[in-house]
């Protein structure tokens, strides 16, 4: 462990000697080092103006490295970054670089230039800095000195919304996905909540920086260490296997399972940190000690949300928004009559249940499909029982390159203020959500203003109705440059996870990340834990070669009979992002070849079968 502090003028000679030792580490001869010495020398009077920071050993106080942040806004230079040779590879340089980028953001610098020794080029690429061939010479900046390699980063302070979300610090994340879903008595939702158990893994990303994760099922031991290393989290505690079933502890009762363990509940409550759930429930209200107002969630209902959209549009001010028609069908006879009438008119229809997640309970049917099925009643017989909503189908853009499904994300804080997070483009097949992409310009220019304006208006109505928490508004684009709102979600979602990761990476590596979450990447084989970890290592290295970041988001799907992974990939360009996703999908399918050749594979062991620590069936790591 090291700690950082400002350098002192009296250390100038000592720091110069460190710089020269570090430079010599790369094998340069004495003549070259003598020629470099005047440029690398630090004078006592330069220590403060060059903003030099040193890293020292936490135990012995020995100086292990230094970095300087030079110049005046808008462009800064990382004039020096050197580490004692024996400390190279121990994270000292990483700490110094991240600190320089953070200081640059705090001081208002918009660009950070780095003229690096060629031996350090790999380090700066790993830190997220952009260099050849990622960009040309920075405009307005002189060419780098001969023999050095130019890199650039865009310093970014923490996003304003991220600071507001968890008061600018870490949080305790409660993965109560099944608990949230269970409060809606909807026939389209999985009663066993198997998918919800897996999606609870997304609790790792409920804010940009977790302090603890609370999970219903067990997760692979190395997973959070891998994610935490990439996102540079420190001291994350994992409490998993809390709601594996058993007397009084159903899968849908994670919050009550925590309360049934007084020591754990006391520790979580005693951290003084925000508790962030997937969504609000009566159980979570008891755990967090907040009032429970069920009506806060009334706009999770698709018909209630449709009514809210209509009221907002009745007030005017949103010319780019189109509201599809929607008709309730309390009985199957009513639904069949409405669907048959629309089919006779040649119109497409969306059939919805009142609730449902990720497209569950939503079915898109064309007039041709209804006729091919043998009529409206035949289509309806294949759907879950219960009342339906019959909604007008909005045809999308003719150009397949134009996004069809978009979403607005925001949240209402404890005081009722609405915070805009941004817009994302979703990957939807039929009515099934498969993932989302966030980043600069992913929402096309024509859609950005109406999406943000209408999403903000929905947020203000939710605030006035008493809701406090994360929300989104989903849209489909029509063929005439308009957006049709389809539902609200009063909880975290896949796009919100992508926003959290983008905020963290922008702060760590520099602004401008695109982040894509892919909910389900099919695996070519059901994997034991060791093979899953090996695959993640391969994917991490492969994405890094493409200039991208790989994160396993949902690891537990790898242990299912039909195995899969949820993943996140990030990059500074859409091209690199697409290449990273393609690599991940290809490698994930190819993993089955490792278990061929006549040798039986090890029987995959899910984390749920791992040995617990004896504390009531859950493990702490």
N, C-alpha and C positions, 0 to 999 in steps of 0.2 A: 504494500500500500504506500502511496505517496500523497503528499499534500502540496498545494501550490501557494506561493506567496510572491509579493513583489520583490524584485532583486534590490540589493542595496549598493550604493556607489562604491563602498569599500570592498565589494566582491569583484570588481571589474577585472582585476588581474587573474583571479581564480577562475572566473567564467571564461576569459579568453583561453586559458590553458585547457579547459574542458572542451571548448569548441575545436581547438586544434587537435586534441586527442580523438575526438569524434570524427573529424574529417580524415585523419590518418587511418582510421579503422578500415576504410575502403581500399587500402593498399597503395595510396599515392606515394610517390617518391619524395625525398627530402627537398629537391629543387622545386617541385610543384607546390609543396606545402609552404615553402619560404615565399614563393610568389603570391600565394593566397593570403598570407598572414596579415598584411596591412588591411585588407578588406574585411577580414574576420576579427580584427582586434576590437575590443570593447573598451572605450575610455570611461573613466569614472563619471564624467559629466554627461555621458550619453545614456546612462542606465535609465533615468526617468523619462527623457524625451522619446527614447525608443520603446518605452512601455515594456520593459523586459520582466518576465515572470520566470521564476525558477520552480522546479519540482524537487522536493527533498524527501528523503526517507522518513516515514512517519515514526520509526523507532529511534533512529540515530541522528536524524537531522542532516544527513549528508546530502549535498546537492548532486542530483542525478541527471539533470537536464535543464534546458532553458529555451524560451521562445520570446521573440520580440514582435510587436505589432506596431508598424511604423507608418507615418504619413498622416494626412488629414482627409476628412470626408470629401468626396464620396468613395475614393479608392484607397484601400489600405494595402500594405505589403507585409507578408510574413518574412521579415528580414533574416531572422535566425530561427532555426529549430534544430537543436543538437542534443544528443543523449550520450551519457558515458557509455563507452563500448560494452562494459560488462552488464549494463542495464538494458541494452537493446533487446527488444522482444519481450519485455516485461510490462508493456502497456504505458510506459512513461511518455513516449512520443505521442501516443493517442491522447492521453490526458492533456498534454500541452497544446496539441492541435485543436482539440475540442474547445479548450479554454480560450484560445486565440479567436476562434470563430465566434464564440459567445460574446467575447469582449468587443469584437468588431461590430456585431449586431447591436449591442447596447450603446455603442458610441455613434451609431448612425451611418456606418460604412455600408455601401451598397455592393461593393465588390472587394474581394480579397485576392491579391495576386501572390503567387508562390513561384519563385525561380529556384527549382530544385536540382540538387545533384542527381545525375542519372541513376545512381544506385538507390536513391530514395523515391524514384518514380512509382514503384509498386506500392509503397506506403501511402502516397498521396491519392493514388487511384482507390485504394482500399478505404480511405477516409471519405471518399465521395467527391473529391476535387476533380474538376474536368480538365483534361489536357489533350494533347495531340493523340488521335485525330478527332477528339470530341468537339473542338472549336478552334478558330483561328486566333491570332494575336489579339488581345483585348483592345478595343477601340480606345485611342487616346493614350495608350501605354506604350513606352518604348519597347523595342525588342529585348528579350532576355539576354544577359551576358553570354558570351561564347561558352559552350560546354555545359550550359544549364538548360533545364526543361521547364517551360512555362505551364503552370497550372492556374486555375481560377476557381473560386467558390463564391457563392452569393450568400452572405451572412443573413440569417433570418432569426429574429426574436421569436419566442413562443407565440403561436397564433393567439389573438385576443380571445377568441371563443374557447380555446383550450385552457387558457388561464382562468376564465370564468367558470368552466365546467367543473373543475375540481379545486378551485381556489388557488391555482397556480402550483400545486404540489401533487404528490402521489395520493392514491386512493385505494380503498379495499373494494375488490370487485366480487360481486355475488352472482354466480351463474345460474340464476333461477328461471331458465327458459321453460322447463316443463311446468314449473309452478305458475308461471305467467299464463301459459296456454290453457292450463287446466281450469282456470276460472271462467272460461267461455264454454258453455255447454253446446258445442257445435259438432254435428255428426261427421264433418269432414276432417276433424283433427284426430290424430293417432292416439288411441286410448292408452297404449303402452308407452308412448312418448320416447321411443327408442331414438328417433332423430333428434329430439330435444336434448337428450343426454349427450349426444355428440356435439350439438351446437353450443352446449354450455362451455365447451373449450374456448369459445370466442371471448369468454370472460377475461382472458389474458389481455385483451385489447379494448376493454371498456373505457379506458382513458389512455393518454399517451404514456403514463408512467404508473404501474401498479405497485403497491406495497405488499398486498396479499391477495391471493386468489382463493375463493371458496367454491368448491365444485361438488356436484352430486356424485359423480363417478370417479374412478381412479384413472389417472393419466400416466403416460410413460415417464419414468424418472428423469430422463435426459431432455425431455421436450422443453420445459421452461428454461433450462439452462442454455439451450441452443438459441431460443428466441431472445432471452435476456442478453446474451452475448452480442447479438446483432444490434439490438435496440439499446444496449448499454444501460440496462436496468441493474440496480444493485440491491441486494438484500430482499428479494421477493420471496415471500413465504407461500407455500402451496398447501392448502387443506383440502384434500380430495377424498373420495369414497365416503362422503357424508350421508348420502341418501341412496344406498345400495338396495334398499328394501328392508324388510324385517318388521317386527311389531312397532306400529306407530310411526314408521319412517318410510312412507311411500315416496316414490321418485318425485312426485309433484310437490313435496313438502320440504325443500331444502332449507328455507328460512327457519321453519320450526325444528328441523333437525339440528341446526346450529344452536337454537335456543335450548334444546334438550341437553346440550353440553355446556354447562355454566362457565367452565374455565375458558373455553373457546369464545363463547359469546362475550364474556367479560373482557377478554383480550382485545377482540375486535372493537368493542365499544370504547375501550380505554385508549385506543391509538390517537383519538382526536381527529382522525382522518375521515373524509367523506366516504360513506358506503354507497357504492354505485351498483344497482341491479340491472339486469336485462330489461325489466319492466316492473311497474308497481303492482303489488299484491297485498292482501290482508296480512299474510305471513311476514312479508318484508316490512310492512308498517310496524308490526309488533317488534321485529328485530331492531329496526332503526329508531324506535320510540317516537314515531311520527303519527299524526292522525291518519286514519284510513277513511277516505271518501270515495266509495265505489263509483260515484258519478263522474269522477275525474276521467274515467276511461270510456265514457259513453261514445266518444267519437272514434273508438276502435271499431265500432259497428260501421259496416259499409253503407247502410242506408242512412244512419245518422250523419256520417261524413258527407254523403251526397247532399243531404239537406243543408248542411253547413256551407258547402260550396255554393249552393243555389242562393243562400242568403247573402253571401259575400258578393256574388256577381250581380245580385239585384241592386246593390248599391252603386254599381258602375265602377269605372276606373281600371278595368282589366280587359281591354279589347282583344288581347292575344289569347284569351282563354275561352274554350268551348266546353260546355257542360253536356255530356251525353244524357239522353233520356234514361230513366230508370223506373221500373214498376215492381212493386212488391207482389209476390205470389205466395200467399200463406198456405195454399194447397197445391198438390201436384196437378189437379185438374186445371186450376188457374194458370199454372206455369205452362202446361201443355197447350192451352188455348192461346196464350200470348206468343209462345214460340211458333206455333203453327201459323198464326197470322203473319208473323214477320217472315217466315219461310215462304209463304205464298207471295209476299211482296218482294222476294229475292234479297232480303236483308240479313246480314250477319248478326249474331246475338252473343252476348256474354252472359253466362249463367253463374250467379254467385251465391254462396252462403253468406250469412251475416258476418262471420269471422273466418279465420284461416290465415295461415302464414306461408310465405314463399310460394304462393299460387295455389295452395291447397284450398279446395272448395270453389275454385274458379275454373270454368270451362268455356272455351271459345268454340262456337259452332257456326259454320257457314250454312247457307240455305242448301248447298249441294250435299253437305255432310248429313243434314237432317233427312233429306230425301233418300240418300244412300243407306241410312240406318233403318229406314222403314217408317219414318214419321217422328213427330215430336215425342210421343209417349215412349217409343223405343229408346230415344236419346236419354230421356229422363230416368228410365229404369236403371241405367248404368251409373247414376249419380247417387251420392249419399242421401239418406232420408232427411226430411226436415224442410222448412220453408226456404224459398229461394228468392233471389232478386233477379229480375230479367232486365238486362241493360243493353242499350244500343251499342253496337260494335263500331268503333271509329277506325276507318281505313287509314293506314300509315302512308308515309312518303313513298313516292314511286321509285326514288333513288335508294337502292339498298345500302349505300354508304352513309345515308343520313340516319341518325339515331332515332329509334322508334320509342324506346322506353326510358324515361328520365325520372329523376327524383330530386326533391329539395330536402335538405336536412337542416334542422335547427333545434334549439331547446329553450325551454322556459325556466329561468332560474328561480331560486326560492323567493325572490322579491316580486316575481311576475314579469321580469324583463325578458323580452325575446331576443335570442342571439342567433344570428345567421351563421351557419357553418358553410353551406355552399350547395352546388348542384353536382349531380353525378349521372352517368349514363349506365343503365342496367342491361345485362344480358338476359333476355327473356325468350324462352322457346315455348310457343303457344301461350299458356298462361303461367308457366313455371319459371320462377326466378332461378338463375344459375350463377349470377355474380354481378359485379359492378366495377366501374373504373372512375377514379377521381383524378383531378390534376388540372394544370393550366389549359384552358380552352377546350376541355372535353365536351362541355355543353356548347353547342354552336351559338354564334353571336345572335342569330335571330331569336333564339329561345331563351337566352340568359336573362334578359330584363323581365319578361313576363313570368318566368319561372320563379325568380327571386322575389318579385313583387307579390305574386299570389301566395307563395309559401310564407312570406312574412305576414300577410293578412290572415292566413289560417293560424299562424302562431299567436297573433294578438287575440283572436277569438278563443283559442284554447286557454290562453292566460286568463281572459275575462271569465271563462267558465270554471276556473279554479285549478286547471291542470298545471303540474310542475314536473318537468322532466324532458327527456329527448322525444322528438317527434319527426316524422317525415311526411311528405305529400308526394304520392306517385302520380305520374302523368304518362299519357301516350300522345305522341305527335301525330297530327293528321297530315293530309297531303297539301294543305293550303297554308302552312306556316303557323298553325295554332296548336295549343296544348290543351288536352282534355284531362282534368284531374280525375283520378279513379278511386283513391282511398287515402286515408291517413293511417299511420302506424304509431301508436303511442308507446314506443319502446325503442331500444337499440335494434339495429338491423345490420345486414352485411355491408351496405354502403357506409354506415356510420363507423364500422370497424376500419374500413379503408381510409376514412378521414382521420381517425386517430393515428394510424400508422404513418400517413403522410405528414401529419403535424410533427410527430416525433422525428422522422427522418429529415425533414426540412430543418429542424432545430439542430440536429446532430451534424448533418452533412452539407447543408446549404439548401436554399429554396429551389422549388421547381420540380418536385417529384411527382410522377404519375404513379398511382398505386392501383392495382387490380386485385380484387378478391374473387377467387374461383371456388364456389362452394363445394364442388364435387369433381375431383380429378380421379378418373378410374385407374385402379392399380391392376397390373397383370397377375398378381398373386396375393394371397392373404399372407401377411408378413408377421414373423416374430419380432419382438422389440429390437433386437440387435440389427436385424436386416432393415427395419424401418429407419433406425438411426443412421445406418450406412447409406441408405438411399438419400436421406436428407443431406448428408455430407456431400454426396455426388451432385445433388441439385444445387446446393449452395455454391460449390466451386464452379459448376457449369454456368450458373447465372452470373457470377462475378466476372467470368471471362467475357460475358456479353455486356458488362457494365451495368448489371442489374443486381437486385437484392432478392433473395428467396427466404420466405418464412413459412414453416408449417403451421397452419392456423387451426386445423381440426385433425389431430393425429389418430384419434381413437377409431375412426372409420376404417383404418387399415386392418383391424382385427375382425371385421364383419365377414360373413360368408361371401358376400359380394363386395370386395374391399375397395376403399376409396380414401382420398385425402381431401381436406379443405386447405387451400394454400393462398398465400399472398405473394405477389411479385411487385417490385418497384423499380423504376428507372427514370432517367432524366428525359427520355424521348419515347414517343409512342412506338417507334420502330423497335427499340431495344425491349420495350415492354412486351410487344407481340412475340418477339423472338424468344424471350424468357419463358412466356407461357407455353409456346410451342415445344421448347426444350423440356419443360416440366412434364407436359402431357406425354411426350414420346418416351422419356425415361421411365415414367411411372408405369406405362403399359409394358415396357420392355423388361421390367423387373421380374416378370414371370419366368424369363429364360434362366434365371439363376437357380430355379428349382426344378429344372428339367434335366435330362440326361440319365434317367433311371434311378436316381437317388431320391428317396423320400425326403420331403422337406420336414424340418422340425415343426411340430404342431404349434401353430401360432398361439401365443399366450397373451390374453388381453391384460391390461394393467389391473383390471378388477380382481384378477387372481393373484396379484402380488401380495407378499406378506405385509400385513399392516403393522403399525407400531404398538398395537395393543391398547390404544386410547379410544376405545369404543368404535373400532372399525374404520377409522380414517387415518391417513398418513400425513405427516408434516415434513416438508422438505424446504 
